[in-house]
Amino acid sequence: MREDEFIRELTEILPPPHPRVIKGVGDDCCVIKQNPSKNLVISVDTSVENVHFSFDLLTPQEVGYRGLAAALSDIAAMGGEPLAFMVNLQTPRDYLERLKDIYRGYIPLVKEYCLSLAGGNISRGKELAITYIVLGEVSRKGAWLRSGARPGDVLFLSGDLGRVKAFFASQKLNPRGDEGWYMACREKFAHPTPRIKEVQRLRSEGVEVTSAIDVSDGLSTDAFRLATSSGVNLRVDLSRLPIHDCVKRVSEMLGKDPVDIALSSGEEYELLFTVPQRYASRVEGLGFRRIGRVVEGPEAVWDEEGREIRPAGWQHF
C-alpha cells in the first residue's frame, strides 16, 4: 500500500476539521485561522510501545485515547483550550489495522473538545511510536505558568491520586480482571481525563490561577517543579490528599503506604495549581481539593509536619 493511501485510511476515520482549520491533512503545513485576542499554545508528547504502553495491558483504542489525552493535559495545565492536533507515526509495516483502531480511540476526545486532526507524518520503524503535537489557545494575558505561585497562595488539586501506580502494583496480585478495585485502578490508567472542562469552569468563575502544572510524573515530582519554578516552598497536607479507595485496597494487600503511592504515581494527568487565598472558597465550591499552601522558604516541598517530600515520581533517565 502506498503511503498516501495509508494516511488516507487513517485520517478518514475522524470527523471533518473545525472551520478554523483552513487546511489540515494533505499539504506541507496545516493552516489555522488565528484569533487576535488569543495566543497559540503548542505542546508535544510521545507514546512509545513497551515504554509508555503495551498491547498486553491496553486495547489499541485505549492506546490512542490515552496518548492523545496525555497530550491534551498539557494544554489544560496552561489554562488553554485545545484546537487541533497532529500525529507523527513510526510504525511497523503490518500495523495498519491496529492503527485504525488507535485512531478510533481519538474519537471521544475529538467530539468532547471539538478537536481537529490537522496533519502529521509517517515513517517505518521496528516498534510503534506515536508523537502528538497539540495546538490550543489562551487569552493573551491569561496563560498559566509554573512560575507564578506566591507566598499566601493556596494549593489545589483536581481528581484523585494513586490509581495508575496501584494498577501496575496490582499485577503482583494476579487479579482476575473483574474485581471492582482492579477495574477502578485500570480505568484511570486507560482513560485519563485531560482537565479541559475544569479549566473552563475556573475561567468562567473568574478565578485567578497564579501557577499550574499537570501531574504527569507524580505529585511529589511535579509539586517540586512548581516550587522551584516559582521560587517558593510548598506545604502539602498529606491527610488531605484525595486517594481513591481502590488504592487503599491495593496498598493494604501489598503492605504499602497509600500516601507513598499517591505521591509517586505518574500519568495521573490531574491539575495541580495555586490561587490567592481570596479565591479558595470559590475553588473548593467547584469541587477541587485543597491540599496545601505556599510559603516563603527554600525551593522545596514539605509536609505540614516539617518533613521534606522529595521527588519520587517517574524519571525517564
Secondary structure, DSSP 8 states (H G I E B T S, - for coil): --HHHHHHHHHTTS----TTEEE-TTSSS-EE---TTEEEEEEEEEEEBTTTB-TTTS-HHHHHHHHHHHHHHHHHHTT-EEEEEEEEEEE-TT-HHHHHHHHHTTHHHHHHTT-EEEEEEEEE-SS-EEEEEEEEEEETT----TT---TT-EEEE-S-BSHHHHHHHGGGG---S--HHHHHHHHHHHS---THHHHHHHHHTT----EEEEESS-HHHHHHHHHHHHT-EEEE-GGG--B-HHHHHHHHHHT--HHHHHHH--S--EEEEEE-GGGHHHHHHTT-EEEEEEESSSSEEEETTS-B----S----
